[in-house]
């Protein structure tokens, strides 16, 4: 398709069976990562990112977010910003766009505890 236009991936780029499927939409070369997340159940674990901020836009669905031990109802049209060093987890059947800056790396991600929302 060329340098500027990309096709949506045919299969998930990353997934957690029964929880979510993720599709990386960006090349990570611009200092951000853009993903499409099809969340079936929620996160398996609470997590903290030590190097990247997460920004979510909910395209479809209803759910619940626990962000630093505060519970929020989330739905289509909501935007969620998760700063560095913030513990969070989601529950729900959600379709969302996730933007991370800088891009995700395994060494910046910490699972902290089992998600008690699901």
N, C-alpha and C positions, 0 to 999 in steps of 0.2 A: 504493500500500500504506500510505501514511501517513508521518508524520514519523519514526517509530521503526523501522519494519520496511521493509527494502529487498529487492528481487529481485536475484538474481545477474545480472550483466551478460550480455546475449546474445552479445556478441563481445568480444575482448580490448580493453582500454583502451590498452595499449602492448604492443609485441612486438619481437623481433629474429628475423627469419625463420630457421628451422632451429635456433634456440637456446632461445627461451622465449616464452610468451605470458603476459601479466600482466593482472589484472583489479583495478581499484581498487574496494575495498569500502566505503570511508569517505568522508565529505565533507571531511575534513581540517580541520574547524572546531574540533575538540577538541584540537588541538595534536599529533595523531598521524595517521599514514597507515597503513591496513590494506589489504594486497593479497593476492590469491591468485595464486601463481606456478605455472605448469605448465612446468617446465623439461625440455626435450627432450634437450639435449646438455650444457649448462653455460653459464657466462658466456663471452662472446667475449673479454673483456679482464679483467684484474685491475682492481680499482677501490679508490678511497679516497673516503670521505665526509668532508667537512670540517666539516659542521654537524649531521649526524644520526646517531644510533645505530640500527643494524639489529638486529632480533630475529627469528629464524626458528624456526618449528615445522614439522618434517618430518611430513607427513601420510602420505606413501606414497613408496616407492622406496629406492634405494641410490645412494650417490655418494661423492665425495671433496671435501674442502674444503682449500684452502691459505690459512691465516690467518697473516699475518706470517711467511711461509716455514716454517711447521710444517704437516705434512700430517695430516689427520684423516679417518677413515672416518665417513660419516654415513648414517643410516638412519631409517626410520619411528620416531617417538616422540622423536627427538632435538630439543633446543633449542640454538640457536646465537646467541650475543650478539656483535655486532661493534661495538666502541666507535669513536668518532670517531677519525680519523687512523690507521686500521688497514687495511692492504692485504689484500684477499681476493679469491678466486674459487672457484667451485664447478664440479664436473663431475658429470654423472649425469642419469638420468631420474628426476626428483623432482617431487612435488606438495607445496607448502608454503604456509604463511601467513607473510607478512612484515609486521612492524610497524616503522614508522620514527618516531622522535621526535627533533626536530620533523619534519613532513612533508618529503618529497623535493622538492628544487628543482634545476634544471639547474646553477645556479652553485655548488652544494655538492658536485657529483659530478666526480671526475677518473678517467678511464681511464689506467692507468699502463703496461701492457704487454700483449702478446698472452697469452692463457691457455694455458700450456704443459701443462695437465692433459688437454686434449682433443686 
